[in-house]
Amino acid sequence: MASVPVVQTESWYLSLLGIAESFRTASPPKIKHCIHCLQSIFQFKPPHAIEARTGLQLGSLLFAHTKNIDLARTHLERAWMIAQTIPAFEEVKFESASLLAEIHQQQKQFQLAKQILRKAISSSQQVAYWHCRLLFQLAQIHTHEKDFLSACELLGVGADYAAVAGSEYTQTLFLLSKGMLLLIEHKLTEVHTVLSSCGTLIEQCQINPTLKESLTVFFLVLQVSHYLVAGQVKGVKQPLKLLQQAIQKITNLNSDDEPLPANPADYFHWLPKEHMCVLVYLITVMHSMQAGYMDKAHKYTDKALLQIEKLKIIDSHPILAAFQLMLLEHIIMCRLVMGQKSAAIQEISQACQVCTQNPRLFSTHGSQLHTLLGLYAMSMNCMERAEVQFNTALRSTSSTELWQFISFNLAIVYLRTGKQQDLATILERIDPERTQIASHSLRAAGYYVRGLHAFFQARYNEAKRYLRETLKMTNLEDLNRLTACSLVLLGHIFLSVGNTTESMNMVSPAMQLASKIPDLHVQLWASALLRDLYQMLRDPIREAESYQMHNDFSQQLLEDHYQSSQQPEHNLLQWVDGPLPPFVFNSGGPSSSLL
């Protein structure tokens, strides 16, 4: 509960405030009694200072603990109006404005929220903490509206203000936040410029260790994400190692023993330590999946999901649901690579459930859900449903990279179903030699799809040219899965023209790499080619070994295929629009122990 104002602190007010506070801090809290106690203060027709502070307290409680948002707004509006007329009453004035803007934002009244915040910002320049906090809040609303230009301008204003206020920490926090938005917009050159200046600022910062390490973690998260967005997986290794060291360091620090910052402008935290840990797990999973280390991605996903469940017991912050969803999205793709379709569809169902419980996530991640269902349908050889899911995802995404990723997979669907006209149209849109593809890994995938298309048309020399380009790019950035796919396809091409030596030179490393990932589908493909190669080379022992290997992989995939098709969640393939069907909320499944 906020402190008592210096002016007009009458005994009846102190008594009622004390009773209200005892109700609020009871175990369990008696919020209803606390609210009634505070409301009774108005019966005494209190002075303006007490009325404003009580209105703020009531508005805050009603907003946090009840569904009576209208009453909360009424109290906060009154507090905000009165506080503006009382000199040196900044805490009540700006906190009322901040909460009122939050209510308007929740009710999608963004213009009202921005108006209040702009007015508060204009009068808060002498109060460093509130000026910075209100700038962050207004930038957040612009970000929610996808007005990244305005948000970045506000964050730049904040950085300049913090520098004048002598706060290197908050200056860096503003700049890193700006870098994050530039990264979302894929303005990679500008991101690099911002990160370079932040690196210097962090080194020079003379602040307590916890704040400094939190800036370091934020900086390294952006640096790693910058490489991942650019598809430069090899470049991630060093900053990711530094990030993992930084999170260990900050976890071992005891921030309770550190004094509060001397500068009020420094009273900010980027994320709680526990949330940072989950984020670092997520970043590690993203890198592992792109690099083709599926087992590693699985291990860190398990750890992260377990940590999220522990944190949800204490405080179910919305960011945890976003982390959970992103982890599920990545592990689902790993499952499909590893041939674990039955687990993948269960986890797609869980991802749908997370989105249903968080409507904003449903609107921001709907295209990802349809993409995952398209990938699952491909793995189940349900090409018609894969086409429907991918086209639904294409219509709903605003991300260029996701659009390109979906298009590459849709092209493979058209290849397998023989839809030549549709294939020609989509290949023209994603030709890596003519189309701007910013991501290195996606560009490499573009050459692979072109090579696959040429192979299907028996244009082997052209296919080899595309695939060698793919290999050149994948070797540059250690894109193991795409390397394995390209090698096995080249092996198939050489086998088709009767060059057994070159075919063996391709297929053998493809099998080794696919086993390391592990990629069950490439292993199946490679074992079939090895069987045929050893037969042509008259090596019956190795032929039998390859035959048995192929049979084992095939049996494993068939059993999993049957198990997947029998699950009610398999019917998610029929979902395109509208609310999710009830069977997606099945509590069972392979990963239920993690969630």
N, C-alpha and C positions, 0 to 999 in steps of 0.2 A: 504494500500500500504506500502511496506517495507520502512524503513528509508533510507536516502541518504547516500552513503558511504563517509567516511571522505576524501578519496583521490580524487583528480581531479574533484571536483564538480563545473563544469562550468555553467555559467548563462543560456546558451541555454538548458542545461539538466534540471536544476531546473525549468525552465519555462515550458518545455514539461511535466515534471513529475507532476507539479502542475495542468496543464490543464487536464492531464490524470486522476488525482485523483478527480478533480471536476466532470468529466464525470462519474467516478465509483460510487461516492457518491451522484449523482443526484437522484431525486425521480420522476419517476422510474430511476434506473441506466441506463446509456447509454454505455453499455459494448462495443458495436461495435466501437463507437467513441474513447473510452478509448484505445482499442487495436490498432486502427490506429495511435493514438497519440504516443503510446509506440514504435510502429514499425518505426515511423519516426526518432526515436533516432539513429537507425542504419545508417541512411543516413549521419550522422556526423562522422562516423568511430570512435566511442567513445573508450576511454581507456578500458583495459580488465575488470577492476572492475565494471565500468558502464555497459559494455556489458553483463557481467555475471548476474548482478542484474536485468537488464532489461529483459534478457532471462528468468530468474526465474519468474518475474512478468507476462510476456506474457504467458509462459507455464502454469502457475497457472490459469490465466484467461481463456485461451483457453480450458483447461481441465475441469474447473468448469462450464463454460457457453456455450460452443459450442460442436459440434460433430467432430471438426477438431482435432482428437486425434494425428494424425501423425505430424501435425505442432507443437502441444504442446510438443510432445516427442522430436522433433528436437531442439526446444528452450531449453528444460530442459537438454538435452544431452550436448549442447554447454555450458550452464551455469555450469553444473557439471564438465565438462572437464577443463574449465578455472579456476573455483574456487579452484580446487586442486593445482593450481600453485601460488595462491596468499596467502601469510602468513596472519594469523589472520582474515580469511574470513569464519569462521565456519558456521555462520547462513545461508549464501547463499549456501555453499557447501553441508551441511547436509539436508537442506530443498529441494534442487534440487534432491539429491539422494532419499529422501523419496518420493517425488512426482513422480519421474521417475519410482521407484519400484512399486508404486501404479498403474501407467499406464500399465506397463508390466504385473502386476497381473490381471488387468481388461482384458487384451488381452490374458490371459492364458499363458503368457510367464514366467512361474514361475522360471525357472532356471536363466533367465536374472535378474529377480527381486531379487532373493536371492544373486546372484553374486554382484550386486550393494550394497545391504544392508550389506553384509559381509565386503566389502571393506570399506564402510563408518563406520561400527562398529569398525573395526580395527584401524581407525585413530581418533576416537571420544572419547577416554577414558579420555581425559582431559576436556571434555565438558559434564558434568553430565547429563543435560537435554536431549541432543541429543543422548547420548550413551544409556540411558534408553529407549527413544522413539523408536530408531531404533531396539533395542532388542525386544521390544513389537511387532513391525511391522513384523520382521522376524519370530517371534514365531507365529504370526497370519497366515502368509503364510503357515508355516508347518502344522498348525491346519487345514487350508482349504484343504490341501492335505491329511489330516488324518494321518500325521506323528506325532502322539502325543508324541512319545519318544523324537524326536528332539526338539519339541516345549517345552516340560517340562524341557529338559536340558537347553535351552536358558533362560527360566523363572527362573531356579535355578541360572544360571550365573548372571542374572539381580538382583536377591535377594541378592546374595553375594556382587555384586558391590555396590548396594544401601546401604548395611550395612557399607561397607568401607567408602562410601561417607557421612555417618552420617545421612541417610534418613530412619528412621524407617517406615515412611508412605509408601514410594515407595517400600521398602523391603517387607512390608506386602502386598502391592498391587500385587507385583510379585508372592508372595507365594499363595495368594488367587486365582490368575489366574491359577497357577499350580494346585491348588486344584480343580478348576472348570474342567480342562482337565482330571484329574484323575477320577473325578465323571462321566464325559462323557464316560470314558473307563470302568466304574464300578469297579475301583480298590478301593473298599470301605475301606479296612484297611489302605491303604496309604492316602486316603482322611482324615480319622480320625486323623492320625499323623500330617498332614499339618494343619488341623483346630485347633488342640490342641496348636501348636506353634503359630499360628496366634492369637488365643484368648489371649495368654500372651502378645504378641507384641502390640495388640490394647490397652490393659489395660495400658501398659507402655508408649504409644505414647504421647509425649508432643507437640501437634500440634493444629491448630485452630479447633474449634468445628465442623464446617461443614465437614472438611476432616475426622475428627475422626468418626463422625456419618456415613459418607458414607462408611468407612471401616466396621463399625458395621453392616450396612445394607447388604453389600456384604457378610460378614462372616455369618450372620444369614440366608441369602438366600441359601447359600451353605449347612448350617447345616440342614435347613428344607428340601432342595432337597435331601440331603443324606438320611434322614429318608424316604422320599417318594419313592426314588429309591429302597430302601430296603423293601418297603411295610410295614413299621412300622408306621402306621397312628397315633397311640396313642402317640408315642414319639415326634410327630410334635407339639403338643399343646403348650408346654411351649416356645420353640424357636419361634414359629409363633406369639405368643402373644408379645414376646420381639421385634420381627421384626415389628409388627404393631405399637408398641410404638416408635421404632426407626424412622420409616418413618414419624410419626407425629412430632417427635422432629426436624428432619432435615427440614421438610417442614416449620416449624415455625421459623427456624434460618434465619437471614438475612446475607447471605454471602458477600453482598456488603460492609457491615460495618467491615468485617474482613480484616486484613492486608494480603498482599501476603506472602507466605512462604519465609523465609530467605534463604532456601536452594534451588537452582535451580532444584535439583533432585526431588523436591516435586511438580513441576508444572504439575501435572496430575490429571485428574478426572476419576473415574470409569464410572459413568453415570450421566447425568443431573438429578436433583431432580425429574423432571416431568416424566422421563422415569423410575426412581426408583419406583415411585408411581404406575405406570402401572404394573411393575414387581411384586410388592407386591400383587396387586389385582390378578394377574395371579397365583401366588403361593397359595393364599388363595382359589382360584377356584379349583386348582389341589387337595388341601387337602380336600376341601368340597366334591368333586366328589368321591374321594377314600373312604372317611368316610361315604358317603351315605347321605349327606345333600344337596339335589338337589336344594331346594329353595334358600339356601344360595349361592350356586354356581351360580345360575341364577342372583341373586341380584348383586353380585360382577362382573359378566361378563358384565352386563348392564353398570355399573359404569366405568369399564375399557375401553369398546368399545367407550363410549362417550368421555372419556379422550383422547383416541387415535385420534378420529376425530378432536378434538380441536387442538391437537399437530400437526396433519398433515397439518393444514392450515398454520402453521408457518414454519415447516420444516419436510418434508416427509422423515424422516430417515429410512433406510431399516429395522432397528431393530423393528420399530413400526409395520411393515407388519408381521414380525415374531411373535411378541406378539399377533397381531390380529388373525393370523392363529391358534396359540396354544389355544387361548381363544375359538375360534369357534370349534376346535376339541373337547374340553372338554364340551362345552355347548351342542353340538350335541349328545354326549353320554348321557348327562343328559336328554335331550329331549326324547330320545328313551326309557330311563327308565321310564319317566313320561307319556309315551304313546302319546307324541306329535310328531308323525311322519311327519305330514305336515310341521311343523316348522323345523324339523330336515333336511328334504330334501332341503328346501329353504336355510338353513345355510350351508349345504354341497355344494350347488351351489355357495354360497358366498365364501366359502373356496377355491373352484376351481378358482374363479375369482381372489382372492388374489394371488394364485400361478401363474396364467397366467400372471399377471402384474409383477411378480418377478420370472423370470426363475430359479434362484438358489433355491428358495423355492420349486418350482415344482419338481426339481430333489431330494431335500432332504426330501420332505414330500409326494411324490407320493404314497408310501406304506401306509401312514396314510390315504390318501384319499380313497384308495381301501378298507382299513379296515373299514372305516366309511360307505362306500357303502355296504359292506358285512353285517355290523350290521343292517343297514336300511333294506336291503333285507330280513334278518332274521325276523325282526319285521313285515314285510309285507307278511310273509310266502312265499316269492319267493326264495325257497331253492336252486334251480338250479343256479340262479344269485348270491346268497350268496356264493355258492361254488366257482364259477368263480372268484368273487371279492377277496375272501380270498386267493385263490391260486395265483392270480396275486400279491397280497400284500406279500405273503410269498416269492415269487421269487425275489421281489425287495427290501426287507428289509435286512439291515446288523445288526439290533439291536436284540440281543438275547431275551430281554424282550418282544419286540413287536412280535417277531416270536412265542414266547410261548403264548402270549395273543391271537394271531390269531389262533394258533393251538387248543387252548381250545374251541374257538367258532366254528371252523371248525369241531371239534369232535362232538359238539352238532348238527350241521347240518347233519353230517353222521348218528348220532343217529336217528334224526327225519325222515331221508329219507331211513333208513334201509340199508345203504351201509356198510355192516359188514366188508368186507375185508379192505376197506379204513379206517374204524373206528379202526380196530385192529392195522393197521400200525401206525396211528397217536397216538393212546393211548400208544403204546410202546415207542414212542419218548418223551411223556410228562408225564410219570408215576412219580408222586412225590416221590415214594419210591425208585426209581432207577435212576432218572434223576436229575442232578444238577440244581435246581431252586433257584436262589439267593434271589428273592423277596418273602417276607413272604406272601403278599397278593396273588401273583400268585401261590405259593405253596398251599395255602388254596384252591384256585380255582381248582387246580389240583385234590385235594381230592373230591371236589364237583362233578366234571365231572365224576370221577370214581364211585362215589355214584349214580349219575344219570344213568350211564351205567348199573350198577348192578340192579337198580330199573327197568329199561326197560326189563331186562332179568328175572325179578321176583326173583332175588337172594337177598331177603330182609335183611337177617342178614349181608351179606357182605356190602350191601348198607348202613345199619345203622352204621357199623364200620367206613366206609369212612366219612359219614356225621358227626359223632361225632368227628372225627379228625378235620374236617372242622370247626365245632363249637368251638372246643377248641382253634384253631388258630384265628378264627375271634373274639372271645370274648377277647382274649389277646390283640388285636390291635383295637378293636371297628370298625370292618369292617361291618357296619350295613346292607348293601344290601346283601352281601354274607350270613350273619347270617339269614336274612329274607328268602332267597331262600332255605337255608338248613333246617330251621325250617318247612317251608311249605312242603318241600319234605318228611321230616321225618313224618309229620302229614299225608301225603298221604299214606306212607308206613304202618303206624299203622292202618289207616282206611282200607287198603287193607287186613290186617290180622284180622280185626274185633275188634281191641283194641281201642274202642271209647274214653276211658279216656285219654290214652296217646296221641291219635290223637288230642284231644281237647287241651291238655297241650302244644302241639307244634303249632297248627294252630292259637290259640288265640293270643299269643305273636307275631307270624309271621304277623298277620293282623295289630296289633298295630304298629309294626316296619315299615311295608310297608306303612301304612298311614302317618307315620311321615316323610318318605323319600321324597316325596311319590313315590312308585313304583306301577304303575297301573296294570302291568301284574301279580305281586305277589298278589295284592289285588283281582284281578279277580279270580286267582287260589284259594286263601284262602277262598273267599266268596262262591265258588262252594263247597269246602270241608265242610265249616260250614253249608251250606244248607243241605248237605247229613247227617252230624253229628246230627243236630237238628231233622231231620226226623227220624233217628234211635233212638234218645233219646225221641221221641214223644213230642216235644216242638213246636207246630204249630206256635206260635207267633214269636219265634226267627227264625224258619224255613222260615216264610214269610218275615221277615226282611232281612235275608241273601239272599233269592231269589230276593228281590227287589234290594238289594245292587249289587248282581251279574248281574242283568239285566241292572242296571245303568252303571256299569263299561263296560259291553259288548257293550251297545249302544254307549257309548262314544268312545270306540276303533273302532267300526265299522264305525261310522261317520268320524272319523279322517282317517281311512284306505281308505275310498272312496275319501275323499278330497285329500289325498296324491296321489292316483292312477291317479287322473284327472290332476295333475299338469305336465307341460312339463318337469320339472326337474326330475320327476320320471324316465324318459328315460335315465338318467345318469347310470342306472343299466346296460345298454347295452355297456357303454364305458369301454374299457379295455386298448387299446393302442392308440398312436397317439394323435393329438390335440383334445382338448375338443370341444364338439359340441356347436354351438352358443347359444342354449337355456339356457346354464348355467348362462348367463349374464342378466337374468331377474332382473330388478331393484325393483320389488315388493317383497312381502313376509312378514311374520310376524315380522321380525326384521329389516325391512328396515329403521325404524326410528332411529335405533341404529348405522347404518353404513353409 
